[in-house]
Amino acid sequence: MTDLRATVAAAVRDHVAPALGLDPSGIEVVAVADGIASLRLSGVCAGCPATIHPMLMQMEAELKQHVPAVEFVEAVV
């Protein structure tokens, strides 16, 4: 795991998931490259197309506060 990926994973676990009331084990950091954090979501949130976009926007805003190198968050399957 790269240093940036590890930093993003720690921020997701310690800050992003708790801020959004999510279980951190349901968010996997797949990759971080060129300012894009690719996250795989599991559980209830992953299967609901109506909530995925707003949730990603909230995750992105929270993650940017803790890891400025992240410019965008994308969900991957």
PDB file of N, CA, C and O in Angstrom, chain B, residues numbered from 101:
ATOM      1  N   MET B 101       0.864  -1.177   0.000  1.00  0.00           N
ATOM      2  CA  MET B 101       0.000   0.000   0.000  1.00  0.00           C
ATOM      3  C   MET B 101       0.907   1.235   0.000  1.00  0.00           C
ATOM      4  O   MET B 101       1.843   1.329   0.794  1.00  0.00           O
ATOM      5  N   THR B 102       0.619   2.173  -0.895  1.00  0.00           N
ATOM      6  CA  THR B 102       1.421   3.390  -0.954  1.00  0.00           C
ATOM      7  C   THR B 102       1.150   4.254   0.264  1.00  0.00           C
ATOM      8  O   THR B 102       0.138   4.091   0.946  1.00  0.00           O
ATOM      9  N   ASP B 103       2.067   5.173   0.529  1.00  0.00           N
ATOM     10  CA  ASP B 103       1.889   6.064   1.668  1.00  0.00           C
ATOM     11  C   ASP B 103       0.605   6.877   1.551  1.00  0.00           C
ATOM     12  O   ASP B 103      -0.126   7.026   2.530  1.00  0.00           O
ATOM     13  N   LEU B 104       0.325   7.406   0.357  1.00  0.00           N
ATOM     14  CA  LEU B 104      -0.883   8.205   0.172  1.00  0.00           C
ATOM     15  C   LEU B 104      -2.134   7.342   0.341  1.00  0.00           C
ATOM     16  O   LEU B 104      -3.115   7.769   0.950  1.00  0.00           O
ATOM     17  N   ARG B 105      -2.089   6.152  -0.193  1.00  0.00           N
ATOM     18  CA  ARG B 105      -3.238   5.248  -0.041  1.00  0.00           C
ATOM     19  C   ARG B 105      -3.454   4.909   1.436  1.00  0.00           C
ATOM     20  O   ARG B 105      -4.591   4.864   1.905  1.00  0.00           O
ATOM     21  N   ALA B 106      -2.378   4.676   2.154  1.00  0.00           N
ATOM     22  CA  ALA B 106      -2.480   4.392   3.585  1.00  0.00           C
ATOM     23  C   ALA B 106      -3.020   5.602   4.341  1.00  0.00           C
ATOM     24  O   ALA B 106      -3.808   5.451   5.275  1.00  0.00           O
ATOM     25  N   THR B 107      -2.602   6.792   3.943  1.00  0.00           N
ATOM     26  CA  THR B 107      -3.092   8.023   4.560  1.00  0.00           C
ATOM     27  C   THR B 107      -4.580   8.190   4.316  1.00  0.00           C
ATOM     28  O   THR B 107      -5.327   8.555   5.224  1.00  0.00           O
ATOM     29  N   VAL B 108      -5.015   7.922   3.082  1.00  0.00           N
ATOM     30  CA  VAL B 108      -6.440   8.012   2.751  1.00  0.00           C
ATOM     31  C   VAL B 108      -7.230   6.967   3.535  1.00  0.00           C
ATOM     32  O   VAL B 108      -8.298   7.268   4.067  1.00  0.00           O
ATOM     33  N   ALA B 109      -6.716   5.752   3.609  1.00  0.00           N
ATOM     34  CA  ALA B 109      -7.413   4.693   4.349  1.00  0.00           C
ATOM     35  C   ALA B 109      -7.567   5.070   5.825  1.00  0.00           C
ATOM     36  O   ALA B 109      -8.616   4.830   6.423  1.00  0.00           O
ATOM     37  N   ALA B 110      -6.523   5.658   6.408  1.00  0.00           N
ATOM     38  CA  ALA B 110      -6.600   6.081   7.810  1.00  0.00           C
ATOM     39  C   ALA B 110      -7.603   7.214   7.978  1.00  0.00           C
ATOM     40  O   ALA B 110      -8.350   7.236   8.957  1.00  0.00           O
ATOM     41  N   ALA B 111      -7.631   8.151   7.044  1.00  0.00           N
ATOM     42  CA  ALA B 111      -8.580   9.267   7.120  1.00  0.00           C
ATOM     43  C   ALA B 111     -10.018   8.770   6.972  1.00  0.00           C
ATOM     44  O   ALA B 111     -10.923   9.252   7.654  1.00  0.00           O
ATOM     45  N   VAL B 112     -10.218   7.807   6.080  1.00  0.00           N
ATOM     46  CA  VAL B 112     -11.560   7.228   5.914  1.00  0.00           C
ATOM     47  C   VAL B 112     -11.987   6.547   7.207  1.00  0.00           C
ATOM     48  O   VAL B 112     -13.108   6.738   7.679  1.00  0.00           O
ATOM     49  N   ARG B 113     -11.097   5.759   7.770  1.00  0.00           N
ATOM     50  CA  ARG B 113     -11.399   5.014   9.003  1.00  0.00           C
ATOM     51  C   ARG B 113     -11.639   5.942  10.196  1.00  0.00           C
ATOM     52  O   ARG B 113     -12.587   5.757  10.958  1.00  0.00           O
ATOM     53  N   ASP B 114     -10.768   6.940  10.347  1.00  0.00           N
ATOM     54  CA  ASP B 114     -10.788   7.769  11.560  1.00  0.00           C
ATOM     55  C   ASP B 114     -11.685   9.004  11.473  1.00  0.00           C
ATOM     56  O   ASP B 114     -12.140   9.511  12.498  1.00  0.00           O
ATOM     57  N   HIS B 115     -11.942   9.490  10.259  1.00  0.00           N
ATOM     58  CA  HIS B 115     -12.665  10.758  10.129  1.00  0.00           C
ATOM     59  C   HIS B 115     -13.901  10.686   9.235  1.00  0.00           C
ATOM     60  O   HIS B 115     -14.995  11.077   9.642  1.00  0.00           O
ATOM     61  N   VAL B 116     -13.719  10.181   8.011  1.00  0.00           N
ATOM     62  CA  VAL B 116     -14.804  10.212   7.026  1.00  0.00           C
ATOM     63  C   VAL B 116     -15.970   9.327   7.457  1.00  0.00           C
ATOM     64  O   VAL B 116     -17.102   9.802   7.555  1.00  0.00           O
ATOM     65  N   ALA B 117     -15.708   8.059   7.713  1.00  0.00           N
ATOM     66  CA  ALA B 117     -16.787   7.139   8.095  1.00  0.00           C
ATOM     67  C   ALA B 117     -17.516   7.606   9.358  1.00  0.00           C
ATOM     68  O   ALA B 117     -18.746   7.650   9.368  1.00  0.00           O
ATOM     69  N   PRO B 118     -16.780   7.960  10.433  1.00  0.00           N
ATOM     70  CA  PRO B 118     -17.490   8.431  11.627  1.00  0.00           C
ATOM     71  C   PRO B 118     -18.313   9.703  11.384  1.00  0.00           C
ATOM     72  O   PRO B 118     -19.410   9.842  11.924  1.00  0.00           O
ATOM     73  N   ALA B 119     -17.791  10.623  10.580  1.00  0.00           N
ATOM     74  CA  ALA B 119     -18.513  11.872  10.307  1.00  0.00           C
ATOM     75  C   ALA B 119     -19.823  11.620   9.579  1.00  0.00           C
ATOM     76  O   ALA B 119     -20.787  12.367   9.741  1.00  0.00           O
ATOM     77  N   LEU B 120     -19.852  10.551   8.769  1.00  0.00           N
ATOM     78  CA  LEU B 120     -21.060  10.244   7.996  1.00  0.00           C
ATOM     79  C   LEU B 120     -21.892   9.141   8.644  1.00  0.00           C
ATOM     80  O   LEU B 120     -22.919   8.731   8.103  1.00  0.00           O
ATOM     81  N   GLY B 121     -21.449   8.667   9.793  1.00  0.00           N
ATOM     82  CA  GLY B 121     -22.187   7.617  10.484  1.00  0.00           C
ATOM     83  C   GLY B 121     -22.120   6.280   9.781  1.00  0.00           C
ATOM     84  O   GLY B 121     -23.061   5.489   9.848  1.00  0.00           O
ATOM     85  N   LEU B 122     -20.999   6.023   9.099  1.00  0.00           N
ATOM     86  CA  LEU B 122     -20.837   4.771   8.350  1.00  0.00           C
ATOM     87  C   LEU B 122     -19.865   3.846   9.065  1.00  0.00           C
ATOM     88  O   LEU B 122     -19.026   4.290   9.848  1.00  0.00           O
ATOM     89  N   ASP B 123     -19.990   2.566   8.786  1.00  0.00           N
ATOM     90  CA  ASP B 123     -19.054   1.566   9.289  1.00  0.00           C
ATOM     91  C   ASP B 123     -17.807   1.624   8.408  1.00  0.00           C
ATOM     92  O   ASP B 123     -17.905   1.383   7.205  1.00  0.00           O
ATOM     93  N   PRO B 124     -16.647   1.933   8.967  1.00  0.00           N
ATOM     94  CA  PRO B 124     -15.435   2.030   8.152  1.00  0.00           C
ATOM     95  C   PRO B 124     -15.087   0.741   7.412  1.00  0.00           C
ATOM     96  O   PRO B 124     -14.414   0.788   6.382  1.00  0.00           O
ATOM     97  N   SER B 125     -15.530  -0.399   7.916  1.00  0.00           N
ATOM     98  CA  SER B 125     -15.216  -1.655   7.235  1.00  0.00           C
ATOM     99  C   SER B 125     -15.978  -1.788   5.921  1.00  0.00           C
ATOM    100  O   SER B 125     -15.664  -2.664   5.114  1.00  0.00           O
ATOM    101  N   GLY B 126     -16.964  -0.941   5.696  1.00  0.00           N
ATOM    102  CA  GLY B 126     -17.727  -0.963   4.453  1.00  0.00           C
ATOM    103  C   GLY B 126     -17.176  -0.047   3.382  1.00  0.00           C
ATOM    104  O   GLY B 126     -17.795   0.131   2.333  1.00  0.00           O
ATOM    105  N   ILE B 127     -16.002   0.544   3.642  1.00  0.00           N
ATOM    106  CA  ILE B 127     -15.370   1.441   2.672  1.00  0.00           C
ATOM    107  C   ILE B 127     -13.947   0.950   2.436  1.00  0.00           C
ATOM    108  O   ILE B 127     -13.112   0.988   3.339  1.00  0.00           O
ATOM    109  N   GLU B 128     -13.681   0.495   1.234  1.00  0.00           N
ATOM    110  CA  GLU B 128     -12.345   0.001   0.877  1.00  0.00           C
ATOM    111  C   GLU B 128     -11.675   1.014  -0.043  1.00  0.00           C
ATOM    112  O   GLU B 128     -12.258   1.430  -1.045  1.00  0.00           O
ATOM    113  N   VAL B 129     -10.460   1.407   0.293  1.00  0.00           N
ATOM    114  CA  VAL B 129      -9.681   2.289  -0.577  1.00  0.00           C
ATOM    115  C   VAL B 129      -9.008   1.387  -1.612  1.00  0.00           C
ATOM    116  O   VAL B 129      -8.076   0.649  -1.294  1.00  0.00           O
ATOM    117  N   VAL B 130      -9.487   1.455  -2.843  1.00  0.00           N
ATOM    118  CA  VAL B 130      -8.979   0.600  -3.906  1.00  0.00           C
ATOM    119  C   VAL B 130      -7.685   1.168  -4.473  1.00  0.00           C
ATOM    120  O   VAL B 130      -6.713   0.440  -4.673  1.00  0.00           O
ATOM    121  N   ALA B 131      -7.680   2.483  -4.732  1.00  0.00           N
ATOM    122  CA  ALA B 131      -6.498   3.130  -5.308  1.00  0.00           C
ATOM    123  C   ALA B 131      -6.565   4.625  -5.043  1.00  0.00           C
ATOM    124  O   ALA B 131      -7.635   5.195  -4.830  1.00  0.00           O
ATOM    125  N   VAL B 132      -5.401   5.236  -5.062  1.00  0.00           N
ATOM    126  CA  VAL B 132      -5.295   6.693  -5.000  1.00  0.00           C
ATOM    127  C   VAL B 132      -4.218   7.090  -5.998  1.00  0.00           C
ATOM    128  O   VAL B 132      -3.054   6.721  -5.851  1.00  0.00           O
ATOM    129  N   ALA B 133      -4.618   7.849  -7.018  1.00  0.00           N
ATOM    130  CA  ALA B 133      -3.672   8.275  -8.043  1.00  0.00           C
ATOM    131  C   ALA B 133      -4.165   9.556  -8.698  1.00  0.00           C
ATOM    132  O   ALA B 133      -5.362   9.733  -8.926  1.00  0.00           O
ATOM    133  N   ASP B 134      -3.235  10.435  -8.993  1.00  0.00           N
ATOM    134  CA  ASP B 134      -3.545  11.677  -9.699  1.00  0.00           C
ATOM    135  C   ASP B 134      -4.658  12.475  -9.027  1.00  0.00           C
ATOM    136  O   ASP B 134      -5.477  13.089  -9.711  1.00  0.00           O
ATOM    137  N   GLY B 135      -4.697  12.473  -7.711  1.00  0.00           N
ATOM    138  CA  GLY B 135      -5.693  13.237  -6.973  1.00  0.00           C
ATOM    139  C   GLY B 135      -7.054  12.581  -6.871  1.00  0.00           C
ATOM    140  O   GLY B 135      -7.989  13.174  -6.333  1.00  0.00           O
ATOM    141  N   ILE B 136      -7.179  11.356  -7.384  1.00  0.00           N
ATOM    142  CA  ILE B 136      -8.459  10.643  -7.366  1.00  0.00           C
ATOM    143  C   ILE B 136      -8.383   9.471  -6.397  1.00  0.00           C
ATOM    144  O   ILE B 136      -7.521   8.602  -6.524  1.00  0.00           O
ATOM    145  N   ALA B 137      -9.296   9.455  -5.428  1.00  0.00           N
ATOM    146  CA  ALA B 137      -9.399   8.331  -4.501  1.00  0.00           C
ATOM    147  C   ALA B 137     -10.535   7.441  -4.983  1.00  0.00           C
ATOM    148  O   ALA B 137     -11.686   7.875  -5.049  1.00  0.00           O
ATOM    149  N   SER B 138     -10.214   6.208  -5.317  1.00  0.00           N
ATOM    150  CA  SER B 138     -11.206   5.234  -5.768  1.00  0.00           C
ATOM    151  C   SER B 138     -11.612   4.381  -4.579  1.00  0.00           C
ATOM    152  O   SER B 138     -10.786   3.688  -3.985  1.00  0.00           O
ATOM    153  N   LEU B 139     -12.892   4.440  -4.238  1.00  0.00           N
ATOM    154  CA  LEU B 139     -13.403   3.730  -3.071  1.00  0.00           C
ATOM    155  C   LEU B 139     -14.453   2.712  -3.478  1.00  0.00           C
ATOM    156  O   LEU B 139     -15.281   2.973  -4.350  1.00  0.00           O
ATOM    157  N   ARG B 140     -14.412   1.555  -2.845  1.00  0.00           N
ATOM    158  CA  ARG B 140     -15.431   0.533  -3.040  1.00  0.00           C
ATOM    159  C   ARG B 140     -16.296   0.516  -1.784  1.00  0.00           C
ATOM    160  O   ARG B 140     -15.798   0.347  -0.671  1.00  0.00           O
ATOM    161  N   LEU B 141     -17.588   0.691  -1.982  1.00  0.00           N
ATOM    162  CA  LEU B 141     -18.529   0.724  -0.870  1.00  0.00           C
ATOM    163  C   LEU B 141     -19.285  -0.592  -0.808  1.00  0.00           C
ATOM    164  O   LEU B 141     -19.653  -1.157  -1.838  1.00  0.00           O
ATOM    165  N   SER B 142     -19.512  -1.074   0.401  1.00  0.00           N
ATOM    166  CA  SER B 142     -20.314  -2.278   0.558  1.00  0.00           C
ATOM    167  C   SER B 142     -21.407  -1.994   1.575  1.00  0.00           C
ATOM    168  O   SER B 142     -21.411  -0.954   2.233  1.00  0.00           O
ATOM    169  N   GLY B 143     -22.316  -2.919   1.690  1.00  0.00           N
ATOM    170  CA  GLY B 143     -23.417  -2.728   2.622  1.00  0.00           C
ATOM    171  C   GLY B 143     -24.593  -2.023   1.965  1.00  0.00           C
ATOM    172  O   GLY B 143     -24.685  -1.940   0.740  1.00  0.00           O
ATOM    173  N   VAL B 144     -25.472  -1.528   2.790  1.00  0.00           N
ATOM    174  CA  VAL B 144     -26.712  -0.911   2.331  1.00  0.00           C
ATOM    175  C   VAL B 144     -26.462   0.262   1.388  1.00  0.00           C
ATOM    176  O   VAL B 144     -27.139   0.385   0.368  1.00  0.00           O
ATOM    177  N   CYS B 145     -25.507   1.118   1.712  1.00  0.00           N
ATOM    178  CA  CYS B 145     -25.260   2.330   0.923  1.00  0.00           C
ATOM    179  C   CYS B 145     -24.814   2.015  -0.495  1.00  0.00           C
ATOM    180  O   CYS B 145     -25.130   2.762  -1.421  1.00  0.00           O
ATOM    181  N   ALA B 146     -24.091   0.931  -0.680  1.00  0.00           N
ATOM    182  CA  ALA B 146     -23.569   0.591  -2.000  1.00  0.00           C
ATOM    183  C   ALA B 146     -24.666   0.222  -2.979  1.00  0.00           C
ATOM    184  O   ALA B 146     -24.500   0.408  -4.184  1.00  0.00           O
ATOM    185  N   GLY B 147     -25.766  -0.291  -2.498  1.00  0.00           N
ATOM    186  CA  GLY B 147     -26.816  -0.761  -3.388  1.00  0.00           C
ATOM    187  C   GLY B 147     -27.926   0.233  -3.652  1.00  0.00           C
ATOM    188  O   GLY B 147     -28.914  -0.117  -4.298  1.00  0.00           O
ATOM    189  N   CYS B 148     -27.799   1.457  -3.177  1.00  0.00           N
ATOM    190  CA  CYS B 148     -28.878   2.425  -3.327  1.00  0.00           C
ATOM    191  C   CYS B 148     -28.467   3.550  -4.263  1.00  0.00           C
ATOM    192  O   CYS B 148     -27.750   4.460  -3.846  1.00  0.00           O
ATOM    193  N   PRO B 149     -28.902   3.511  -5.517  1.00  0.00           N
ATOM    194  CA  PRO B 149     -28.493   4.538  -6.477  1.00  0.00           C
ATOM    195  C   PRO B 149     -28.954   5.945  -6.100  1.00  0.00           C
ATOM    196  O   PRO B 149     -28.343   6.924  -6.530  1.00  0.00           O
ATOM    197  N   ALA B 150     -30.003   6.063  -5.317  1.00  0.00           N
ATOM    198  CA  ALA B 150     -30.507   7.386  -4.941  1.00  0.00           C
ATOM    199  C   ALA B 150     -29.589   8.085  -3.936  1.00  0.00           C
ATOM    200  O   ALA B 150     -29.581   9.313  -3.860  1.00  0.00           O
ATOM    201  N   THR B 151     -28.831   7.330  -3.178  1.00  0.00           N
ATOM    202  CA  THR B 151     -27.994   7.945  -2.145  1.00  0.00           C
ATOM    203  C   THR B 151     -26.507   7.940  -2.465  1.00  0.00           C
ATOM    204  O   THR B 151     -25.738   8.622  -1.788  1.00  0.00           O
ATOM    205  N   ILE B 152     -26.083   7.194  -3.472  1.00  0.00           N
ATOM    206  CA  ILE B 152     -24.651   7.046  -3.722  1.00  0.00           C
ATOM    207  C   ILE B 152     -23.990   8.380  -4.073  1.00  0.00           C
ATOM    208  O   ILE B 152     -22.913   8.679  -3.558  1.00  0.00           O
ATOM    209  N   HIS B 153     -24.605   9.178  -4.928  1.00  0.00           N
ATOM    210  CA  HIS B 153     -23.983  10.449  -5.324  1.00  0.00           C
ATOM    211  C   HIS B 153     -23.887  11.431  -4.157  1.00  0.00           C
ATOM    212  O   HIS B 153     -22.802  11.956  -3.907  1.00  0.00           O
ATOM    213  N   PRO B 154     -24.969  11.700  -3.436  1.00  0.00           N
ATOM    214  CA  PRO B 154     -24.840  12.611  -2.289  1.00  0.00           C
ATOM    215  C   PRO B 154     -23.837  12.116  -1.249  1.00  0.00           C
ATOM    216  O   PRO B 154     -23.112  12.912  -0.651  1.00  0.00           O
ATOM    217  N   MET B 155     -23.798  10.809  -1.038  1.00  0.00           N
ATOM    218  CA  MET B 155     -22.866  10.259  -0.068  1.00  0.00           C
ATOM    219  C   MET B 155     -21.426  10.448  -0.542  1.00  0.00           C
ATOM    220  O   MET B 155     -20.556  10.798   0.256  1.00  0.00           O
ATOM    221  N   LEU B 156     -21.164  10.221  -1.827  1.00  0.00           N
ATOM    222  CA  LEU B 156     -19.820  10.425  -2.355  1.00  0.00           C
ATOM    223  C   LEU B 156     -19.391  11.882  -2.237  1.00  0.00           C
ATOM    224  O   LEU B 156     -18.229  12.170  -1.951  1.00  0.00           O
ATOM    225  N   MET B 157     -20.319  12.791  -2.456  1.00  0.00           N
ATOM    226  CA  MET B 157     -20.010  14.216  -2.334  1.00  0.00           C
ATOM    227  C   MET B 157     -19.624  14.555  -0.887  1.00  0.00           C
ATOM    228  O   MET B 157     -18.684  15.313  -0.651  1.00  0.00           O
ATOM    229  N   GLN B 158     -20.350  13.992   0.065  1.00  0.00           N
ATOM    230  CA  GLN B 158     -20.021  14.222   1.482  1.00  0.00           C
ATOM    231  C   GLN B 158     -18.678  13.588   1.838  1.00  0.00           C
ATOM    232  O   GLN B 158     -17.879  14.177   2.566  1.00  0.00           O
ATOM    233  N   MET B 159     -18.439  12.391   1.322  1.00  0.00           N
ATOM    234  CA  MET B 159     -17.170  11.708   1.582  1.00  0.00           C
ATOM    235  C   MET B 159     -16.017  12.515   1.007  1.00  0.00           C
ATOM    236  O   MET B 159     -14.979  12.675   1.648  1.00  0.00           O
ATOM    237  N   GLU B 160     -16.208  13.019  -0.202  1.00  0.00           N
ATOM    238  CA  GLU B 160     -15.171  13.806  -0.861  1.00  0.00           C
ATOM    239  C   GLU B 160     -14.850  15.067  -0.049  1.00  0.00           C
ATOM    240  O   GLU B 160     -13.681  15.372   0.184  1.00  0.00           O
ATOM    241  N   ALA B 161     -15.869  15.789   0.375  1.00  0.00           N
ATOM    242  CA  ALA B 161     -15.658  17.015   1.154  1.00  0.00           C
ATOM    243  C   ALA B 161     -14.914  16.718   2.449  1.00  0.00           C
ATOM    244  O   ALA B 161     -13.983  17.436   2.813  1.00  0.00           O
ATOM    245  N   GLU B 162     -15.320  15.671   3.138  1.00  0.00           N
ATOM    246  CA  GLU B 162     -14.683  15.308   4.409  1.00  0.00           C
ATOM    247  C   GLU B 162     -13.245  14.841   4.171  1.00  0.00           C
ATOM    248  O   GLU B 162     -12.343  15.211   4.923  1.00  0.00           O
ATOM    249  N   LEU B 163     -13.030  14.042   3.146  1.00  0.00           N
ATOM    250  CA  LEU B 163     -11.695  13.517   2.871  1.00  0.00           C
ATOM    251  C   LEU B 163     -10.730  14.630   2.478  1.00  0.00           C
ATOM    252  O   LEU B 163      -9.569  14.614   2.887  1.00  0.00           O
ATOM    253  N   LYS B 164     -11.195  15.590   1.692  1.00  0.00           N
ATOM    254  CA  LYS B 164     -10.340  16.710   1.282  1.00  0.00           C
ATOM    255  C   LYS B 164      -9.835  17.506   2.485  1.00  0.00           C
ATOM    256  O   LYS B 164      -8.731  18.051   2.446  1.00  0.00           O
ATOM    257  N   GLN B 165     -10.623  17.577   3.540  1.00  0.00           N
ATOM    258  CA  GLN B 165     -10.203  18.293   4.740  1.00  0.00           C
ATOM    259  C   GLN B 165      -9.011  17.618   5.417  1.00  0.00           C
ATOM    260  O   GLN B 165      -8.172  18.285   6.023  1.00  0.00           O
ATOM    261  N   HIS B 166      -8.947  16.311   5.310  1.00  0.00           N
ATOM    262  CA  HIS B 166      -7.911  15.548   6.010  1.00  0.00           C
ATOM    263  C   HIS B 166      -6.753  15.125   5.108  1.00  0.00           C
ATOM    264  O   HIS B 166      -5.647  14.877   5.587  1.00  0.00           O
ATOM    265  N   VAL B 167      -7.011  15.044   3.801  1.00  0.00           N
ATOM    266  CA  VAL B 167      -5.966  14.665   2.844  1.00  0.00           C
ATOM    267  C   VAL B 167      -6.075  15.611   1.641  1.00  0.00           C
ATOM    268  O   VAL B 167      -6.755  15.290   0.666  1.00  0.00           O
ATOM    269  N   PRO B 168      -5.417  16.762   1.701  1.00  0.00           N
ATOM    270  CA  PRO B 168      -5.527  17.762   0.626  1.00  0.00           C
ATOM    271  C   PRO B 168      -5.095  17.264  -0.754  1.00  0.00           C
ATOM    272  O   PRO B 168      -5.487  17.849  -1.764  1.00  0.00           O
ATOM    273  N   ALA B 169      -4.300  16.201  -0.816  1.00  0.00           N
ATOM    274  CA  ALA B 169      -3.874  15.659  -2.107  1.00  0.00           C
ATOM    275  C   ALA B 169      -5.025  15.029  -2.878  1.00  0.00           C
ATOM    276  O   ALA B 169      -4.926  14.829  -4.089  1.00  0.00           O
ATOM    277  N   VAL B 170      -6.123  14.713  -2.182  1.00  0.00           N
ATOM    278  CA  VAL B 170      -7.300  14.135  -2.837  1.00  0.00           C
ATOM    279  C   VAL B 170      -8.163  15.269  -3.382  1.00  0.00           C
ATOM    280  O   VAL B 170      -8.591  16.157  -2.644  1.00  0.00           O
ATOM    281  N   GLU B 171      -8.408  15.219  -4.685  1.00  0.00           N
ATOM    282  CA  GLU B 171      -9.231  16.231  -5.333  1.00  0.00           C
ATOM    283  C   GLU B 171     -10.619  15.717  -5.695  1.00  0.00           C
ATOM    284  O   GLU B 171     -11.558  16.497  -5.858  1.00  0.00           O
ATOM    285  N   PHE B 172     -10.740  14.394  -5.820  1.00  0.00           N
ATOM    286  CA  PHE B 172     -11.986  13.791  -6.294  1.00  0.00           C
ATOM    287  C   PHE B 172     -12.121  12.403  -5.705  1.00  0.00           C
ATOM    288  O   PHE B 172     -11.125  11.703  -5.525  1.00  0.00           O
ATOM    289  N   VAL B 173     -13.349  11.998  -5.402  1.00  0.00           N
ATOM    290  CA  VAL B 173     -13.625  10.654  -4.929  1.00  0.00           C
ATOM    291  C   VAL B 173     -14.555   9.984  -5.928  1.00  0.00           C
ATOM    292  O   VAL B 173     -15.557  10.561  -6.349  1.00  0.00           O
ATOM    293  N   GLU B 174     -14.207   8.759  -6.298  1.00  0.00           N
ATOM    294  CA  GLU B 174     -15.060   7.997  -7.203  1.00  0.00           C
ATOM    295  C   GLU B 174     -15.384   6.645  -6.582  1.00  0.00           C
ATOM    296  O   GLU B 174     -14.580   6.073  -5.847  1.00  0.00           O
ATOM    297  N   ALA B 175     -16.567   6.150  -6.889  1.00  0.00           N
ATOM    298  CA  ALA B 175     -16.963   4.816  -6.436  1.00  0.00           C
ATOM    299  C   ALA B 175     -16.627   3.820  -7.522  1.00  0.00           C
ATOM    300  O   ALA B 175     -16.874   4.063  -8.703  1.00  0.00           O
ATOM    301  N   VAL B 176     -16.066   2.707  -7.119  1.00  0.00           N
ATOM    302  CA  VAL B 176     -15.764   1.630  -8.065  1.00  0.00           C
ATOM    303  C   VAL B 176     -16.525   0.386  -7.643  1.00  0.00           C
ATOM    304  O   VAL B 176     -16.872   0.216  -6.475  1.00  0.00           O
ATOM    305  N   VAL B 177     -16.775  -0.468  -8.603  1.00  0.00           N
ATOM    306  CA  VAL B 177     -17.527  -1.688  -8.336  1.00  0.00           C
ATOM    307  C   VAL B 177     -16.585  -2.836  -8.108  1.00  0.00           C
ATOM    308  O   VAL B 177     -17.027  -3.959  -7.866  1.00  0.00           O
TER     309      VAL B 177
END
